[in-house]
């Protein structure tokens, strides 16, 4: 078959099926998202396999997984769909995105470092404004390659904190937070109201730290300490960030993180917030996204809602009256 003949067999709907099947990794889920029958999607997948000479989707354990060729085709398919929207989507562009009637899937990867209330409030906020939207939330971890997932269109938005966010991604600053120390009210430092809390005493403490988001890389606290030629004694590392305050309350461990996160636990646990003797830069939280979704009206709306929820949490944060001199 000549190249021209192959192109003549491709229509926009076939490209849409290709993109949806790869991102959903399921013929049945793709059929639901495309409002098509499963046999119809299967027939289109058969055509795509013949055109590409590749299986595209193969059995993997209990589910399906895209082949290497399928993943390579994902970005070009996304660009084709975006270009088609630019060409023929004028009515849609004029009307904009209507969250009250939208029915789509939003995929967000987020750390829980920002605020224990952030993700619950984001879910409630989106449910109020767009009840037809399906929201998939997944955690950030050292094993999760969020940069690759954004580039492949597997996730729409990533929320977290980095000293230097990846340069190839779009970035939106959500908030900056002061770095403080959370300790049990039984800790000698708490009993002294933080008096005499020096850099040397800080480094000598037994510290509790979250698992870093990058494999083989230190977290933002230890990156900054290393830049100063300092290192601390980390006694416990945990992937369960939301449980760290309880671990602090029941031990003499020191947790170094943002004030906003710590402030939520002052009325729940026997803990105190102390000013950190090390001069840390503000802890900056961002939302990151790929060029693939940069022009999407739905994704712009999502990013606006994330920013609004973050602003609201900061405005309603407890006063820092319990921070000791």
Beta strands, then each sheet from edge to edge (+ up, - down):
strand 1: 57-60
strand 2: 63-66
strand 3: 105-110
strand 4: 134-139
strand 5: 157-161
strand 6: 170-177
strand 7: 179-184
strand 8: 206-210
strand 9: 233-238
strand 10: 254-258
strand 11: 271-275
strand 12: 283-289
sheet 1: 1+ 2-
sheet 2: 4+ 3+ 5+ 12- 6+
sheet 3: 9+ 8+ 10+ 7- 11+
end
